[in-house]
Amino acid sequence: MGNAVIRETAKSGQLIEVFSPDGVPFPEEAKKGYGFPILTLTVWKSLQSLYHFTYSGQHRQALRDRSKWMEPYQEKHLSYVVWWTAKMKDVTWEEAFERYNYYIQHGPTPYAFDFKHAFDDKVEVCLIK
């Protein structure tokens, strides 16, 4: 399923960049259960295009079937974080872990948020449909 989802991202025309997790030193808190967590770091043309991709097609099916191939977490956890960036060179795995941890500690802010508590590129609260 993972390869099908990755192929679909490329076909969307909205994906700008995919950062490989190969060689990324995962923080200990990112490792749960057996094996490594599924981690993706992508840059999209718009928040709307990321939202649409996340909840449609192969990715939607993967989310629906995640209990077949992912170990359940005992506690509720945040599965993703979103933020705005002006420069591609500023996007790194280190930054992703930092923003994820910031969200865990402070909740949604323009620095790190989710789809339910989103901010537009002008730092205004927005609703994604």
Secondary structure, 3 states (H helix, E strand, C coil): CHHHHHHHHHHHCCEEEEECCCCCCCCHHHCCCCCCCCCCEEEECCHHHHHHHHCCHHHHHHHHCHHHHCCCCCCCCCCCCECCCCCHHHCCHHHHHHHHHHHHHHCCECCEECCCCEECCCCCEECCC
